[in-house]
C-alpha cells in the first residue's frame, strides 16, 4: 500500500495517524485545507482536530476551496474550533454560528482567495492539509476529486500535511491541470483558448521540506444529494431550453451553444439534463463542479468535454467514475479554482453562466446569499466570477415558495445584493423567462413583472412599480416601502398583503 | 488641408458638411459615436443632428465610449433626439430626461458595450461616427484623444461617417494601440503583460465601402474642469499616501507601487498629485483616462508610463500636449475601452483601483450611481471593471456634505449597490481610512464606523449597528430602519435625527 501511494522515499518516515496530525494544528493557526463542494476534502485530519476540540480550547482560521463534506464543518463549529472561515460553506450548524456572530465568515468570490493569500492580504498560512491519491517520485501530490485552492495552499503554507486517500484509484492521475500564476509584475496570460486547453502539471508541486505528516485514509467523498426534478424545475428547464433553441434559430449560437457553467442544485441539474433532449450536440462545459448531469451528457454523446475544479456526484456516478477514470481522461479536466473561475478565461471562452438566486428584484439585481437580508445561506461561491464575465448571465429561481406561496422570490427590492443588474442578462422562474438584454431599468421591470412574478404577487408588485415610477428616477423606488414584503413575512409569516397584521 | 488629412484618394469625393451628414442619420437608427470622457467626441455631426431635431421629430439610440463634451448630450436631450443612451453620461439635461423616464439609459460596465454589440445582444449598429486626426493611405483612421468603443463601432456598423478634426496635429499618430478580440470560439488572450505592452495597430481599421461621409471640424475637446483640492480632498489624499507608505514598509509593494487607476474628479486628482511628494518613484498607470495629474507626474519624473482610453485635461495641459505629442509617445498609450478596462489585463497587472463613491455602507457596499437610490448621476463607468479585478480596490468619498453636514455619505445601508462588499478592500473619507482586508462583515462595520463616519453621525450609526447585531445575522440589518437616513433627508432636508419632522 505505502509503496504504491508514496513514491518519494523521504516521506515514508513521516507517516502518522490522524490524531497525531491533529496535534500539529496549533491554536489560532491559519489553515488551508483541500475540499471543494464536498470533493477531495480532508476526511481524517480536520475531523480528528474537530474531535480534539471537544475537550480542548483550540480554534483556527480555516480556508478551503469551497464547502467540505461529511460532518467536518458541523463538528468544527459545534466544538468552537473555528475563529474565522472562508470562502464558502453549506453547513447548517456552521451557518448558525456564523449568523449569531460566533464564527467570522468571509464570503468571497471563489477565484479570489488564492489572490488574497498570494498578495499578503490575508494572514499568513501556517499549515496546508491536502488530500492526495498518491505522492509521486519527486514528492509532489496527485490530487483527488478536486483541486480548489490546494496548489496555492501548498505554495503559501509554512507546513504541509498530506492525506492519502486509498479509495481513490491511482488511475486518477491525468485528469488534473495544475497551474499557478507567476508573481507580480511578471504574470503571463492563462493561455487557455478552449475548454480542453492544458497549461499546467498533472500534480501539485510540493516542497518536501514543508511536509510534516502523511496520513492515510480510506473514506470516500460525501455523495451529492440530488433532489429529483419537480414541476417547477422542469418548467424552468423547459423555458431555458426553448430560449437556447431560439438563440440558435436567431443565428447567435450554433447547436453546440457556448461553454456551459451551472451552479449546484436541482434546477441546474434539470437544465443540463434538458439538453439531452433536442438538437443540441457537441456541448462543452467550463464550470466549477462536474455533476451527475455532466456525466449523463458525456455518456449520451451530447457533451464533448467538461472543465471544472471538482467532481461532486451521486454514489452511483462516483463508483462508476472511480472504476473508469481512464475512459473519461480525454473528456474532463480539473483545474485550480483561480483558473476554473478566472475572469479572463470565462470571458475569452464566452461562457453561458446558469446560477441559482435566492431572490431577484424588478430591476434584475440578484441576492444569492442572504435570507431576509441578514442571514448567510452558503456564500456567493463562483456565481459572481461567472455572472460578471460570461457571454450570457442567467439566474433561475422559483417565483414563490412555502405554503400558500408565502414567499415571493421576485421582489420590489432585494434585501441583499450579490449581483447588480449590470451583470444579469436573463432571469427565469417557472412562470417564464425575462430576456433583459438591451433594456433600461424601467423596461426590465415591465418584462420581469410580466414573465417571472407569481400570479399571487403580480398586482402588488405592479402597483409598487407604478407608484415608484410616479415619483421618478432612473431606477424608481419608494424607499420607505422597498422592504415591505420582507418585513411583512417576518411579522406575519407571509409576504402577502392580506396576511398582514401590522407593518 | 485635405491632402494632408485624407491620404486615401477614394474618400475625397465623400467630403460633406456637418449638416449634410446630420441628414444621413435616420429616425430610430442605432448610432455609435466616438467620445470618451469628453475626449475625441463628434463635435460637428452629432451637434448638427441635435440642431436638426429642434424642428423635426427624429430620435436615435446613441452609444458612445463614455461621456461627450460640449453641449452635445444637452442638445440631443433637450430636442428629444434620444430614445436610448448608453453606456455613460454626465450631462445635467440628459440626466433629467433619464430620471423622469423620457430617455432610456443603460448603465454599463465600460468594458462590456463592445462585447454586447459583437455578441448581438444589442440592436444592430446602423451608423458609426468617429473623430479622426486623419485618414491614412488605406482608408484607416488615426484616432484623436480617445479610442473608446470606436474600433468596435467601425467593425459593427453598416455605415461610417468620419469627422476629421484639423485641430489635432497629425503627430498624434503613434499614441494609439488598437486591437479587437477575435470572434468566438477563436479568441486569444490579450498579450499585455506590462502597462506599455502593445498588441495592436496605430489606426482603426475601416472598410472604405462603409464610409458615407467625411466631415471636417476644428473644434477642440471640452477642457476638464478641475476643482482645486480642498481640506477634505487633501485629507483623503494624505490618508492614502500614508497607507501606501505603510504597504511599502510592510514589504507588500515597492516604492513603484502597482499600476494605478484613478476615476475622474478632484479627489482622484488630489491623490495622484499626492504622489509627487514622498519617496514614490517609477510609478505606472493602467487606467481609463489620463488627467492633468498624470502629466504632472510624468513631467516631474515620478511616472514612467501611463495607459488609458482617453486624455481629458485642462486647457493648459491640452495645448502643451498638442504641441508635444512626440515627447510623450514613449510614455503614454491609448487603447480601446474593452482593453483599457479588460478584466484579464487589470488582474494580470495587479492594478490599484481608486474610485469615488456617492455613498458606502457599514459593510462596505458602494453606491456609485444613484442619488437617493433612484436618480441616476453619471453611471458605473469603469469602476466595476477595476474594483472587481484589481489588486486593491479603494473607494473614496467625503464623510458628510451640505450645510450642517445634512448628508452622511456613510450609511447603515446604501440605497443602491453598484459594488458589493466582496469587491471593496479600502474605504477612505477625510475622517480616516478603513482597511477591510481579511475582515468579516461585523468586523468591517466596526472599522468603518471608527475610521470613516463623520462625528455628527457616529452615535446614530453605531446605535443602528448595535441593535442590528442583537437581531443577529451574518450581515446584521434592521430592514424597517435601513433607509431611515435617506427617508429623513427627503422629508426634512437632513439625515440627522434631530432634524426629523416625521418618519
Interface residues (C-beta under 8 A of the other chain):
Chain A: X84 X98 X99 X100 X101 X104 X105 X106 X107 X108 X109 X112 X115 X116 X119 X120 X121 X122 X123 X181 X184 X185 X186 X187 X188 X189 X190 X191 X193 X194 X250 X251 X252 X258 X342 X343 X344 X347 X348 X349 X350 X365 X370 X372 X373 X374 X375 X376 X380 X384 X388 X389 X391 X392 X415 X416 X417 X418 X419 X420 X421 X422 X425 X437 X438 X439 X440 X442 X443 X468 X469 X471 X472 X473 X474 X475 X476 X477 X479 X480 X482 X483 X486 X487 X490
Chain B: X84 X98 X99 X100 X101 X104 X105 X106 X107 X108 X109 X112 X115 X116 X119 X120 X121 X122 X123 X181 X184 X185 X186 X187 X188 X189 X190 X191 X193 X194 X250 X251 X252 X258 X342 X343 X344 X347 X348 X349 X350 X365 X370 X372 X373 X374 X375 X376 X380 X384 X388 X389 X391 X392 X415 X416 X417 X418 X419 X420 X421 X422 X425 X437 X438 X439 X440 X442 X443 X468 X469 X471 X472 X473 X474 X475 X476 X477 X479 X480 X482 X483 X486 X487 X490
